[in-house]
């Protein structure tokens, strides 16, 4: 079932999330709904706060991006041997960041119609649990690392706009104000404000 995505200015997007364990109710259905919601909105990542749940959970699909790129583009955005991932991240922690950084344009389903250049590390090392609460520790690079870092920001109560250079954010201010007031038209359902149930 597709879910509404909370937009810029909503309180749930500004909060650090809570960790969860195997007792979290109806997790499999929630994850399935998140995949459907992300797919319907043509996204490559979605965090639980974006659908009104203040829990440490996000999903990433960089495989879709990889498949849509030319060979030349793949070499720019993906490391050799990396063909993207489709993964669930629960209680994730980024433990290390590479010194090498790169700047790229980012967008967000919670900040539709806008985009901006964000500097991110090329590589990150992450510990997390998958959908079955199996513990994982992996290094991710390139576009995959960027998407993970973007979604990780969501569970820290941050949006990519918080990472824009001052001038970049200043140029967006008027449109962000309109967005916070729900003045936007997109092909997916959105909500603004406070979730009625914020777990």
C-alpha positions as CSV (number, residue, x, y, z in Angstrom):
1,X,0.0,0.0,0.0
2,X,1.4,3.4,-1.0
3,X,1.8,5.9,1.9
4,X,1.8,9.7,2.0
5,X,5.2,11.3,2.1
6,X,5.7,14.1,4.7
7,X,7.0,17.3,3.2
8,X,9.5,20.0,4.1
9,X,8.6,21.7,7.4
10,X,6.9,18.7,8.9
11,X,8.0,18.1,12.5
12,X,8.8,14.4,12.0
13,X,11.6,15.3,9.6
14,X,13.4,17.3,12.2
15,X,13.7,14.6,14.9
16,X,16.4,12.1,15.6
17,X,14.8,8.6,15.4
18,X,14.5,5.8,17.9
19,X,16.1,2.4,17.4
20,X,13.9,-0.6,17.0
21,X,14.1,-4.4,17.5
22,X,12.3,-7.5,16.4
23,X,9.2,-6.6,18.5
24,X,8.4,-3.6,16.3
25,X,4.8,-4.3,15.1
26,X,4.1,-5.1,11.5
27,X,7.6,-4.3,10.3
28,X,7.4,-6.5,7.2
29,X,4.3,-4.7,6.0
30,X,5.8,-1.3,6.7
31,X,8.9,-2.2,4.7
32,X,6.8,-3.5,1.8
33,X,4.7,-0.3,1.9
34,X,7.9,1.8,1.9
35,X,9.2,0.0,-1.2
36,X,5.8,0.6,-3.0
37,X,5.7,4.2,-1.9
38,X,9.3,4.9,-3.1
39,X,8.6,3.1,-6.4
40,X,5.4,5.0,-7.0
41,X,7.3,8.3,-6.4
42,X,10.3,7.2,-8.6
43,X,12.7,7.5,-5.7
44,X,16.0,5.7,-5.0
45,X,15.8,6.0,-1.2
46,X,13.1,6.5,1.5
47,X,13.5,6.9,5.3
48,X,10.8,6.1,7.9
49,X,10.4,9.7,9.0
50,X,9.3,10.6,5.5
51,X,6.2,8.4,6.0
52,X,5.6,9.7,9.5
53,X,7.5,7.1,11.6
54,X,10.3,8.4,13.8
55,X,12.2,5.1,13.8
56,X,15.7,4.2,12.6
57,X,14.8,2.6,9.3
58,X,15.4,3.4,5.6
59,X,15.6,1.7,2.3
60,X,18.0,2.2,-0.6
61,X,17.8,1.2,-4.3
62,X,21.0,2.3,-6.1
63,X,20.6,-0.7,-8.4
64,X,17.9,1.2,-10.3
65,X,20.2,4.1,-11.0
66,X,23.1,1.8,-12.1
67,X,20.8,0.1,-14.6
68,X,19.7,3.4,-16.0
69,X,23.3,4.7,-16.7
70,X,25.5,4.3,-19.7
71,X,28.9,2.5,-19.2
72,X,30.7,5.8,-19.2
73,X,28.3,7.2,-16.5
74,X,28.7,4.1,-14.4
75,X,32.4,4.6,-14.2
76,X,31.8,8.1,-12.8
77,X,29.2,7.2,-10.2
78,X,30.1,3.6,-9.2
79,X,33.3,1.9,-8.2
80,X,34.5,-1.2,-10.2
81,X,32.4,-4.2,-9.3
82,X,29.6,-2.1,-7.7
83,X,26.3,-2.6,-9.5
84,X,24.2,-1.0,-6.9
85,X,22.2,-2.4,-4.0
86,X,18.5,-2.8,-3.0
87,X,18.7,-3.0,0.8
88,X,16.9,-2.3,4.1
89,X,18.8,-0.5,6.8
90,X,17.7,-0.7,10.4
91,X,19.5,1.0,13.3
92,X,22.3,2.2,10.9
93,X,25.5,3.9,12.1
94,X,28.0,5.4,9.8
95,X,31.4,4.6,11.4
96,X,33.8,6.2,9.1
97,X,34.0,8.6,6.1
98,X,36.6,8.7,3.4
99,X,38.8,11.8,3.0
100,X,37.9,11.8,-0.7
101,X,34.7,13.8,-1.3
102,X,32.6,14.7,-4.3
103,X,29.8,17.2,-5.1
104,X,26.7,16.2,-6.8
105,X,23.1,17.4,-7.2
106,X,20.6,15.9,-4.8
107,X,16.8,15.9,-4.6
108,X,14.4,14.5,-2.1
109,X,10.9,13.2,-2.1
110,X,10.1,15.4,0.9
111,X,11.5,18.5,-0.9
112,X,10.0,17.9,-4.4
113,X,10.7,20.1,-7.4
114,X,13.9,21.4,-5.8
115,X,17.5,20.2,-5.9
116,X,20.9,21.4,-4.9
117,X,24.6,20.5,-4.9
118,X,25.8,18.6,-1.8
119,X,29.3,17.5,-0.9
120,X,29.5,13.9,0.4
121,X,32.3,11.4,1.1
122,X,33.1,9.0,-1.7
123,X,33.2,6.1,0.7
124,X,31.5,5.3,4.0
125,X,31.6,2.3,6.4
126,X,28.2,1.4,7.9
127,X,27.0,-1.0,10.6
128,X,23.3,-1.8,10.4
129,X,20.7,-4.6,10.6
130,X,18.8,-5.8,7.6
131,X,15.1,-6.6,7.5
132,X,15.7,-9.8,9.5
133,X,17.8,-8.1,12.1
134,X,21.0,-9.7,10.9
135,X,23.9,-7.5,11.8
136,X,26.0,-6.2,8.9
137,X,29.1,-4.1,8.5
138,X,30.0,-2.9,5.0
139,X,31.8,-0.3,3.0
140,X,29.9,1.5,0.4
141,X,31.2,3.9,-2.3
142,X,30.0,6.3,-5.0
143,X,26.3,6.8,-5.6
144,X,25.4,4.0,-3.2
145,X,27.3,5.7,-0.4
146,X,25.7,9.1,-1.3
147,X,22.1,7.7,-1.2
148,X,22.8,5.9,2.1
149,X,24.3,9.1,3.6
150,X,21.3,11.1,2.4
151,X,18.9,8.6,4.0
152,X,21.0,8.4,7.2
153,X,20.6,12.2,7.5
154,X,16.9,11.7,7.6
155,X,17.2,9.5,10.7
156,X,19.3,12.2,12.3
157,X,16.6,14.8,11.7
158,X,18.4,16.4,8.8
159,X,17.6,17.1,5.1
160,X,20.0,17.7,2.3
161,X,19.0,21.4,2.3
162,X,20.8,21.6,5.7
163,X,24.0,20.7,3.9
164,X,23.7,23.3,1.1
165,X,26.2,26.2,0.9
166,X,24.6,29.4,2.4
167,X,24.0,30.9,-1.0
168,X,22.4,27.8,-2.4
169,X,19.9,27.6,0.5
170,X,19.2,31.3,0.4
171,X,18.2,31.0,-3.3
172,X,15.7,28.3,-2.3
173,X,14.2,30.1,0.7
174,X,11.1,31.4,-1.0
175,X,10.3,28.0,-2.6
176,X,11.0,26.2,0.6
177,X,8.5,28.5,2.4
178,X,5.8,27.7,-0.2
179,X,6.6,24.0,0.1
180,X,6.3,24.1,3.9
181,X,2.8,25.6,3.4
182,X,1.9,22.7,1.1
183,X,2.0,24.7,-2.1
184,X,3.3,22.0,-4.4
185,X,1.9,19.6,-7.1
186,X,3.4,16.2,-7.4
187,X,2.3,12.8,-8.7
188,X,2.3,11.2,-5.2
189,X,0.4,11.9,-2.0
190,X,2.0,14.3,0.5
191,X,1.3,15.5,4.0
192,X,2.6,18.5,5.9
193,X,2.8,19.1,9.7
194,X,2.6,16.6,12.5
195,X,1.9,12.9,12.1
196,X,-1.1,11.7,14.2
197,X,0.8,8.6,15.1
198,X,4.5,9.2,15.4
199,X,6.2,6.0,16.5
